[in-house]
Amino acid sequence: MSTHVTFVLDASGSMEQIAADTVGGFNSFLADQRAEPGEATVSLYEFDSTVGPVYERRPIAEAPELHDETYTPGGQTALHDAIVTAIDETVAQLSALDPDERPETVVTVVLTDGKENASETPQAAVRDRIESKQADGWEFLFIGANQDAALTAGRMGIDADQSLDMAHTDEGARAAYESTADQVSQARREGSTSGFDDADRRRQDDAE
């Protein structure tokens, strides 16, 4: 089964507190996915006051790791712009492929430690994009710190089970990446995620 993962990663100023474990957690996520059977590609988008791709549709074995020169938190939180940009650009890239080259499973992961405060994109547009792609079979995971992640996700059309409250600590960041890797691995094996469970949430409670 072939899979594409689009990762939308907050790089706003408040992420500086957990920057080292954000870098380490993302790199561990890549290592976990490289150990999984099957084909996979990954795109990474970072956002602060603006949004930009770090890389797009790299085979998982070749996807560059983060380091302190490629992950430098600063600025505000253009969350809505980031999600819509990542979805739209992923759609364009996958649509350009021959049908037999398109991935069977697409997973979009959003990780943020703050609420939207810098986008031009309205929330309704984010919800429309997400619900449209869910209808096409895409999976969405939302990890949020310093907020009610289920509430934020729900306003975007993502089920509460697909959301995770992340403790804004190094341990919380590490645990969030491990939980996310488990969900993506399941999607790669089975074509869908089961959602974050009580064990994932207890680890975050313990990380506070």
C-alpha atoms as an extended CHARMM CRD file, in Angstrom:
* protein
*
       208  EXT
         1         1  MET       CA              0.0000000000        0.0000000000        0.0000000000  PROA      1               0.0000000000
         2         2  SER       CA              1.3720000000        3.4270000000       -0.9590000000  PROA      2               0.0000000000
         3         3  THR       CA              0.9050000000        6.4200000000        1.3210000000  PROA      3               0.0000000000
         4         4  HSD       CA              1.5450000000       10.1310000000        1.2310000000  PROA      4               0.0000000000
         5         5  VAL       CA              1.9370000000       12.1460000000        4.4450000000  PROA      5               0.0000000000
         6         6  THR       CA              1.6890000000       15.9360000000        4.5170000000  PROA      6               0.0000000000
         7         7  PHE       CA              3.0320000000       17.3130000000        7.8050000000  PROA      7               0.0000000000
         8         8  VAL       CA              2.0260000000       20.8700000000        8.7700000000  PROA      8               0.0000000000
         9         9  LEU       CA              4.3530000000       22.0160000000       11.5480000000  PROA      9               0.0000000000
        10        10  ASP       CA              4.0720000000       25.1500000000       13.6890000000  PROA      10              0.0000000000
        11        11  ALA       CA              7.2950000000       27.1870000000       13.7490000000  PROA      11              0.0000000000
        12        12  SER       CA              5.9020000000       30.2560000000       15.5330000000  PROA      12              0.0000000000
        13        13  GLY       CA              7.8360000000       31.9270000000       18.3280000000  PROA      13              0.0000000000
        14        14  SER       CA              6.1430000000       30.0370000000       21.1490000000  PROA      14              0.0000000000
        15        15  MET       CA              7.5400000000       26.7560000000       19.7840000000  PROA      15              0.0000000000
        16        16  GLU       CA             11.0360000000       27.8840000000       20.8250000000  PROA      16              0.0000000000
        17        17  GLN       CA             10.4280000000       26.4070000000       24.2750000000  PROA      17              0.0000000000
        18        18  ILE       CA             10.1310000000       22.9000000000       22.8170000000  PROA      18              0.0000000000
        19        19  ALA       CA             12.2280000000       23.3880000000       19.6720000000  PROA      19              0.0000000000
        20        20  ALA       CA             14.8600000000       20.7460000000       20.4550000000  PROA      20              0.0000000000
        21        21  ASP       CA             12.2890000000       18.0280000000       21.0730000000  PROA      21              0.0000000000
        22        22  THR       CA             10.2250000000       19.1420000000       18.1020000000  PROA      22              0.0000000000
        23        23  VAL       CA             13.2860000000       18.5570000000       15.9220000000  PROA      23              0.0000000000
        24        24  GLY       CA             14.1050000000       15.2760000000       17.6530000000  PROA      24              0.0000000000
        25        25  GLY       CA             10.4890000000       14.1260000000       17.6090000000  PROA      25              0.0000000000
        26        26  PHE       CA             10.0510000000       14.8150000000       13.9120000000  PROA      26              0.0000000000
        27        27  ASN       CA             13.2940000000       13.0200000000       13.1020000000  PROA      27              0.0000000000
        28        28  SER       CA             12.1690000000       10.0430000000       15.1940000000  PROA      28              0.0000000000
        29        29  PHE       CA              8.8660000000       10.0880000000       13.3020000000  PROA      29              0.0000000000
        30        30  LEU       CA             10.7960000000        9.8190000000       10.0220000000  PROA      30              0.0000000000
        31        31  ALA       CA             12.9240000000        6.9790000000       11.4010000000  PROA      31              0.0000000000
        32        32  ASP       CA              9.8140000000        5.0780000000       12.5090000000  PROA      32              0.0000000000
        33        33  GLN       CA              8.2200000000        5.4770000000        9.0740000000  PROA      33              0.0000000000
        34        34  ARG       CA             11.3720000000        4.3430000000        7.2870000000  PROA      34              0.0000000000
        35        35  ALA       CA             11.1350000000        1.0930000000        9.2390000000  PROA      35              0.0000000000
        36        36  GLU       CA              7.5950000000        0.4330000000        8.0120000000  PROA      36              0.0000000000
        37        37  PRO       CA              6.9870000000       -1.7550000000        4.9610000000  PROA      37              0.0000000000
        38        38  GLY       CA              5.4200000000       -0.2120000000        1.8840000000  PROA      38              0.0000000000
        39        39  GLU       CA              5.9780000000        2.8910000000       -0.1730000000  PROA      39              0.0000000000
        40        40  ALA       CA              5.5520000000        6.3550000000        1.3220000000  PROA      40              0.0000000000
        41        41  THR       CA              6.2870000000        9.9580000000        0.4490000000  PROA      41              0.0000000000
        42        42  VAL       CA              6.2660000000       12.9500000000        2.7790000000  PROA      42              0.0000000000
        43        43  SER       CA              5.8480000000       16.7160000000        2.4490000000  PROA      43              0.0000000000
        44        44  LEU       CA              6.7530000000       19.1070000000        5.2370000000  PROA      44              0.0000000000
        45        45  TYR       CA              5.2480000000       22.5820000000        5.5780000000  PROA      45              0.0000000000
        46        46  GLU       CA              6.3310000000       25.0000000000        8.2880000000  PROA      46              0.0000000000
        47        47  PHE       CA              4.3590000000       28.0600000000        9.3130000000  PROA      47              0.0000000000
        48        48  ASP       CA              4.7080000000       31.0900000000       11.5110000000  PROA      48              0.0000000000
        49        49  SER       CA              3.3430000000       34.4220000000       10.2470000000  PROA      49              0.0000000000
        50        50  THR       CA              3.7920000000       32.9620000000        6.7640000000  PROA      50              0.0000000000
        51        51  VAL       CA              3.6810000000       29.4820000000        5.2410000000  PROA      51              0.0000000000
        52        52  GLY       CA              6.1870000000       27.6130000000        3.1180000000  PROA      52              0.0000000000
        53        53  PRO       CA              7.1470000000       24.0980000000        2.1010000000  PROA      53              0.0000000000
        54        54  VAL       CA             10.3990000000       22.7280000000        3.4980000000  PROA      54              0.0000000000
        55        55  TYR       CA             10.1700000000       19.9030000000        0.9650000000  PROA      55              0.0000000000
        56        56  GLU       CA              7.4670000000       18.1540000000       -1.0250000000  PROA      56              0.0000000000
        57        57  ARG       CA              6.7350000000       14.5320000000       -1.9590000000  PROA      57              0.0000000000
        58        58  ARG       CA             10.0940000000       13.1280000000       -0.9200000000  PROA      58              0.0000000000
        59        59  PRO       CA             10.3600000000        9.3400000000       -0.6530000000  PROA      59              0.0000000000
        60        60  ILE       CA             10.4050000000        8.6040000000        3.0560000000  PROA      60              0.0000000000
        61        61  ALA       CA             13.9040000000        7.1350000000        2.8330000000  PROA      61              0.0000000000
        62        62  GLU       CA             15.1980000000       10.4120000000        1.3640000000  PROA      62              0.0000000000
        63        63  ALA       CA             13.2070000000       12.9250000000        3.4060000000  PROA      63              0.0000000000
        64        64  PRO       CA             15.6430000000       15.3290000000        5.1140000000  PROA      64              0.0000000000
        65        65  GLU       CA             15.6700000000       15.4680000000        8.8810000000  PROA      65              0.0000000000
        66        66  LEU       CA             15.1500000000       18.7350000000       10.7070000000  PROA      66              0.0000000000
        67        67  HSD       CA             17.9720000000       20.5340000000       12.4860000000  PROA      67              0.0000000000
        68        68  ASP       CA             18.4510000000       23.8630000000       14.1960000000  PROA      68              0.0000000000
        69        69  GLU       CA             19.1040000000       25.6410000000       10.9030000000  PROA      69              0.0000000000
        70        70  THR       CA             15.9460000000       24.3770000000        9.1860000000  PROA      70              0.0000000000
        71        71  TYR       CA             13.6930000000       24.7820000000       12.2370000000  PROA      71              0.0000000000
        72        72  THR       CA             13.9660000000       28.2740000000       13.7280000000  PROA      72              0.0000000000
        73        73  PRO       CA             10.7780000000       29.3220000000       15.5440000000  PROA      73              0.0000000000
        74        74  GLY       CA              9.6220000000       32.9380000000       15.3460000000  PROA      74              0.0000000000
        75        75  GLY       CA              6.5970000000       35.0160000000       14.4280000000  PROA      75              0.0000000000
        76        76  GLN       CA              2.8790000000       34.4030000000       14.8390000000  PROA      76              0.0000000000
        77        77  THR       CA              0.5170000000       31.5100000000       14.0530000000  PROA      77              0.0000000000
        78        78  ALA       CA             -0.9670000000       31.4940000000       10.5300000000  PROA      78              0.0000000000
        79        79  LEU       CA             -2.6430000000       28.1590000000       11.1610000000  PROA      79              0.0000000000
        80        80  HSD       CA             -5.5400000000       28.5070000000        8.7210000000  PROA      80              0.0000000000
        81        81  ASP       CA             -3.2940000000       29.6900000000        5.8840000000  PROA      81              0.0000000000
        82        82  ALA       CA             -0.9530000000       26.7690000000        6.5480000000  PROA      82              0.0000000000
        83        83  ILE       CA             -3.6190000000       24.0760000000        6.4510000000  PROA      83              0.0000000000
        84        84  VAL       CA             -5.2580000000       25.3660000000        3.2800000000  PROA      84              0.0000000000
        85        85  THR       CA             -1.9120000000       25.8860000000        1.5440000000  PROA      85              0.0000000000
        86        86  ALA       CA             -0.7390000000       22.3920000000        2.4320000000  PROA      86              0.0000000000
        87        87  ILE       CA             -3.9860000000       20.7790000000        1.2830000000  PROA      87              0.0000000000
        88        88  ASP       CA             -4.1890000000       22.7370000000       -1.9670000000  PROA      88              0.0000000000
        89        89  GLU       CA             -0.5710000000       22.1020000000       -2.8990000000  PROA      89              0.0000000000
        90        90  THR       CA             -0.8150000000       18.4160000000       -2.0240000000  PROA      90              0.0000000000
        91        91  VAL       CA             -3.9330000000       18.0970000000       -4.1800000000  PROA      91              0.0000000000
        92        92  ALA       CA             -2.1330000000       19.7660000000       -7.1070000000  PROA      92              0.0000000000
        93        93  GLN       CA              0.9220000000       17.5420000000       -6.7560000000  PROA      93              0.0000000000
        94        94  LEU       CA             -1.0350000000       14.2960000000       -6.5150000000  PROA      94              0.0000000000
        95        95  SER       CA             -3.4060000000       15.2760000000       -9.3310000000  PROA      95              0.0000000000
        96        96  ALA       CA             -0.4010000000       15.7780000000      -11.6170000000  PROA      96              0.0000000000
        97        97  LEU       CA              0.5790000000       12.1200000000      -11.2020000000  PROA      97              0.0000000000
        98        98  ASP       CA             -0.6370000000        9.3450000000      -13.4410000000  PROA      98              0.0000000000
        99        99  PRO       CA             -3.5870000000        7.6170000000      -11.7530000000  PROA      99              0.0000000000
       100       100  ASP       CA             -1.6220000000        4.4260000000      -11.1160000000  PROA      100             0.0000000000
       101       101  GLU       CA              1.1160000000        6.4550000000       -9.3880000000  PROA      101             0.0000000000
       102       102  ARG       CA             -1.1800000000        8.1890000000       -6.8950000000  PROA      102             0.0000000000
       103       103  PRO       CA             -1.0040000000        7.0260000000       -3.2660000000  PROA      103             0.0000000000
       104       104  GLU       CA             -3.7820000000        4.8510000000       -1.9520000000  PROA      104             0.0000000000
       105       105  THR       CA             -3.7240000000        6.6070000000        1.4220000000  PROA      105             0.0000000000
       106       106  VAL       CA             -3.1830000000       10.2940000000        2.2090000000  PROA      106             0.0000000000
       107       107  VAL       CA             -2.6450000000       11.5190000000        5.7730000000  PROA      107             0.0000000000
       108       108  THR       CA             -2.3940000000       15.1660000000        6.8140000000  PROA      108             0.0000000000
       109       109  VAL       CA             -0.8750000000       15.8640000000       10.2330000000  PROA      109             0.0000000000
       110       110  VAL       CA             -1.1510000000       19.3070000000       11.8430000000  PROA      110             0.0000000000
       111       111  LEU       CA              0.9000000000       20.1200000000       14.9500000000  PROA      111             0.0000000000
       112       112  THR       CA              0.6130000000       23.5200000000       16.6310000000  PROA      112             0.0000000000
       113       113  ASP       CA              1.1240000000       25.0100000000       20.0640000000  PROA      113             0.0000000000
       114       114  GLY       CA             -1.0940000000       28.0390000000       19.5870000000  PROA      114             0.0000000000
       115       115  LYS       CA             -4.3670000000       29.3210000000       18.2610000000  PROA      115             0.0000000000
       116       116  GLU       CA             -4.8070000000       31.0080000000       14.9160000000  PROA      116             0.0000000000
       117       117  ASN       CA             -3.7550000000       34.6730000000       15.0050000000  PROA      117             0.0000000000
       118       118  ALA       CA             -2.1970000000       35.6210000000       11.6600000000  PROA      118             0.0000000000
       119       119  SER       CA             -4.1150000000       34.1480000000        8.6900000000  PROA      119             0.0000000000
       120       120  GLU       CA             -6.0770000000       35.7110000000        5.8780000000  PROA      120             0.0000000000
       121       121  THR       CA             -7.9570000000       32.4240000000        5.3810000000  PROA      121             0.0000000000
       122       122  PRO       CA            -11.2680000000       32.1690000000        7.2630000000  PROA      122             0.0000000000
       123       123  GLN       CA            -12.0220000000       29.1150000000        9.3610000000  PROA      123             0.0000000000
       124       124  ALA       CA            -14.9460000000       28.1910000000        7.1000000000  PROA      124             0.0000000000
       125       125  ALA       CA            -12.5420000000       27.7410000000        4.1760000000  PROA      125             0.0000000000
       126       126  VAL       CA            -10.3880000000       25.3990000000        6.2610000000  PROA      126             0.0000000000
       127       127  ARG       CA            -13.4190000000       23.3070000000        7.1810000000  PROA      127             0.0000000000
       128       128  ASP       CA            -14.5800000000       23.1620000000        3.5600000000  PROA      128             0.0000000000
       129       129  ARG       CA            -11.1660000000       21.9230000000        2.4050000000  PROA      129             0.0000000000
       130       130  ILE       CA            -10.9000000000       19.2960000000        5.1220000000  PROA      130             0.0000000000
       131       131  GLU       CA            -14.4210000000       17.9660000000        4.6950000000  PROA      131             0.0000000000
       132       132  SER       CA            -13.9610000000       17.8110000000        0.9230000000  PROA      132             0.0000000000
       133       133  LYS       CA            -10.7710000000       15.7610000000        1.2330000000  PROA      133             0.0000000000
       134       134  GLN       CA            -12.2390000000       13.5400000000        3.9560000000  PROA      134             0.0000000000
       135       135  ALA       CA            -14.9560000000       12.6910000000        1.4500000000  PROA      135             0.0000000000
       136       136  ASP       CA            -12.1400000000       11.5730000000       -0.8570000000  PROA      136             0.0000000000
       137       137  GLY       CA            -10.7490000000        9.3180000000        1.8570000000  PROA      137             0.0000000000
       138       138  TRP       CA             -7.9980000000       11.5010000000        3.2930000000  PROA      138             0.0000000000
       139       139  GLU       CA             -7.0990000000       11.0920000000        6.9640000000  PROA      139             0.0000000000
       140       140  PHE       CA             -6.4630000000       14.0960000000        9.2430000000  PROA      140             0.0000000000
       141       141  LEU       CA             -4.6970000000       14.2420000000       12.6220000000  PROA      141             0.0000000000
       142       142  PHE       CA             -4.5930000000       17.3930000000       14.7610000000  PROA      142             0.0000000000
       143       143  ILE       CA             -2.1760000000       17.8320000000       17.6770000000  PROA      143             0.0000000000
       144       144  GLY       CA             -2.5430000000       21.0440000000       19.6670000000  PROA      144             0.0000000000
       145       145  ALA       CA             -0.9520000000       22.5250000000       22.8060000000  PROA      145             0.0000000000
       146       146  ASN       CA             -2.2190000000       25.4540000000       24.8760000000  PROA      146             0.0000000000
       147       147  GLN       CA             -5.7950000000       24.9280000000       23.7000000000  PROA      147             0.0000000000
       148       148  ASP       CA             -8.6590000000       22.4480000000       23.6370000000  PROA      148             0.0000000000
       149       149  ALA       CA             -7.4100000000       20.4370000000       20.6810000000  PROA      149             0.0000000000
       150       150  ALA       CA            -10.7040000000       18.5980000000       20.2120000000  PROA      150             0.0000000000
       151       151  LEU       CA            -12.5980000000       21.9000000000       20.0830000000  PROA      151             0.0000000000
       152       152  THR       CA            -10.1620000000       23.4590000000       17.6020000000  PROA      152             0.0000000000
       153       153  ALA       CA            -10.1730000000       20.3300000000       15.4530000000  PROA      153             0.0000000000
       154       154  GLY       CA            -13.9530000000       20.0710000000       15.5620000000  PROA      154             0.0000000000
       155       155  ARG       CA            -14.3490000000       23.5960000000       14.2240000000  PROA      155             0.0000000000
       156       156  MET       CA            -12.2420000000       22.4790000000       11.2700000000  PROA      156             0.0000000000
       157       157  GLY       CA            -14.2710000000       19.3460000000       10.6770000000  PROA      157             0.0000000000
       158       158  ILE       CA            -11.8480000000       16.8880000000       12.2850000000  PROA      158             0.0000000000
       159       159  ASP       CA            -13.2940000000       14.3250000000       14.7170000000  PROA      159             0.0000000000
       160       160  ALA       CA            -12.2880000000       14.5730000000       18.3780000000  PROA      160             0.0000000000
       161       161  ASP       CA            -10.7250000000       11.0980000000       18.2390000000  PROA      161             0.0000000000
       162       162  GLN       CA             -8.3190000000       12.3830000000       15.5960000000  PROA      162             0.0000000000
       163       163  SER       CA             -7.1390000000       15.1860000000       17.8890000000  PROA      163             0.0000000000
       164       164  LEU       CA             -4.6660000000       15.1610000000       20.7620000000  PROA      164             0.0000000000
       165       165  ASP       CA             -3.9920000000       17.7000000000       23.4940000000  PROA      165             0.0000000000
       166       166  MET       CA             -0.2140000000       18.0440000000       23.6760000000  PROA      166             0.0000000000
       167       167  ALA       CA              1.5600000000       19.1100000000       26.8650000000  PROA      167             0.0000000000
       168       168  HSD       CA              3.7680000000       22.0950000000       26.0770000000  PROA      168             0.0000000000
       169       169  THR       CA              6.8550000000       20.3460000000       27.4250000000  PROA      169             0.0000000000
       170       170  ASP       CA              9.7300000000       18.4200000000       25.9030000000  PROA      170             0.0000000000
       171       171  GLU       CA              8.2200000000       15.1480000000       27.0840000000  PROA      171             0.0000000000
       172       172  GLY       CA              4.8360000000       16.1470000000       25.6650000000  PROA      172             0.0000000000
       173       173  ALA       CA              6.3600000000       16.8710000000       22.2570000000  PROA      173             0.0000000000
       174       174  ARG       CA              8.2190000000       13.5670000000       22.1850000000  PROA      174             0.0000000000
       175       175  ALA       CA              5.1310000000       11.6200000000       23.2010000000  PROA      175             0.0000000000
       176       176  ALA       CA              2.9900000000       13.4150000000       20.6010000000  PROA      176             0.0000000000
       177       177  TYR       CA              5.3660000000       12.4350000000       17.8110000000  PROA      177             0.0000000000
       178       178  GLU       CA              5.4040000000        8.8200000000       18.9840000000  PROA      178             0.0000000000
       179       179  SER       CA              1.5990000000        8.7080000000       19.0730000000  PROA      179             0.0000000000
       180       180  THR       CA              1.4430000000       10.3080000000       15.6370000000  PROA      180             0.0000000000
       181       181  ALA       CA              3.9220000000        7.7990000000       14.2310000000  PROA      181             0.0000000000
       182       182  ASP       CA              1.7040000000        4.9820000000       15.5190000000  PROA      182             0.0000000000
       183       183  GLN       CA             -1.3480000000        6.4770000000       13.7810000000  PROA      183             0.0000000000
       184       184  VAL       CA              0.4630000000        7.0170000000       10.4850000000  PROA      184             0.0000000000
       185       185  SER       CA              1.8680000000        3.4910000000       10.6190000000  PROA      185             0.0000000000
       186       186  GLN       CA             -1.6540000000        2.1440000000       11.0970000000  PROA      186             0.0000000000
       187       187  ALA       CA             -2.8910000000        4.1910000000        8.1370000000  PROA      187             0.0000000000
       188       188  ARG       CA             -0.0830000000        2.7960000000        6.0060000000  PROA      188             0.0000000000
       189       189  ARG       CA             -0.9930000000       -0.7740000000        6.9620000000  PROA      189             0.0000000000
       190       190  GLU       CA             -4.7790000000       -0.5280000000        6.9990000000  PROA      190             0.0000000000
       191       191  GLY       CA             -5.6750000000        2.5660000000        4.9710000000  PROA      191             0.0000000000
       192       192  SER       CA             -7.1120000000        4.5010000000        7.9210000000  PROA      192             0.0000000000
       193       193  THR       CA             -6.3400000000        5.5900000000       11.4640000000  PROA      193             0.0000000000
       194       194  SER       CA             -8.2260000000        4.5260000000       14.5870000000  PROA      194             0.0000000000
       195       195  GLY       CA             -7.6150000000        7.8160000000       16.3790000000  PROA      195             0.0000000000
       196       196  PHE       CA             -5.6450000000        8.6590000000       19.4840000000  PROA      196             0.0000000000
       197       197  ASP       CA             -6.5580000000        6.4680000000       22.4600000000  PROA      197             0.0000000000
       198       198  ASP       CA             -6.6020000000        6.7280000000       26.2460000000  PROA      198             0.0000000000
       199       199  ALA       CA             -2.9720000000        5.6470000000       26.4890000000  PROA      199             0.0000000000
       200       200  ASP       CA             -1.9310000000        8.5320000000       24.2140000000  PROA      200             0.0000000000
       201       201  ARG       CA             -3.8920000000       10.9720000000       26.3490000000  PROA      201             0.0000000000
       202       202  ARG       CA             -2.5180000000        9.6100000000       29.6520000000  PROA      202             0.0000000000
       203       203  ARG       CA              1.0310000000       10.1240000000       28.3710000000  PROA      203             0.0000000000
       204       204  GLN       CA              0.2080000000       13.7610000000       27.7190000000  PROA      204             0.0000000000
       205       205  ASP       CA             -1.3230000000       14.1470000000       31.1810000000  PROA      205             0.0000000000
       206       206  ASP       CA              1.8440000000       12.6800000000       32.6830000000  PROA      206             0.0000000000
       207       207  ALA       CA              3.9680000000       15.0980000000       30.6090000000  PROA      207             0.0000000000
       208       208  GLU       CA              2.3590000000       18.2210000000       32.0710000000  PROA      208             0.0000000000
